[in-house]
């Protein structure tokens, strides 16, 4: 079993920053791609950013230039640095990872609220 635990969410003013973390634990053979999704109230879950094992990244257009995804492969941890936050970034953020020898795994989510 592999578990993901997200942390770092909270309340922030527009223009502020937050750093999300997602740590994988359990029986891990190898973690491949790591992703951050988000889901705002009344909206579908959307992909925010992805990083592969080689460090290649891709972002949703809405966060390009503001968010940065990174990973510490040795620690099985993925990060999402979020800068210049906007009201529309308010959502529950979920971590998702692909792993060898098993289905992808989801975290339980962490709330990010951007409010003045």
MOKABEL-V938149 format. One line per field, one symbol per residue. psi: psi as a letter, one per 20 degrees, with the letter a starting at -180 (. if undefined). burial: + if it has 9 or more other ideal C-beta (glycine too) atoms within 8 Angstrom, else -. Layout:
BEGIN
psi: ???
burial: ???
END
This chain:
BEGIN
psi: qpqpoqrirapqqpiaqqoqqopprboogppdqpqprqoqpjrqpqpgqqpahijpqqqqhiipihqpqrqnhhjlqqqoporlqrgiiprppqqpqpqqkrrqqqriqppppoq.
burial: -+-++++++--+-+--++++++++---+--++++++++++-----+-+++++----+-++--+---+-+-++---+++++++--+---+++++++++-+-----+-+-++-+-++-
END
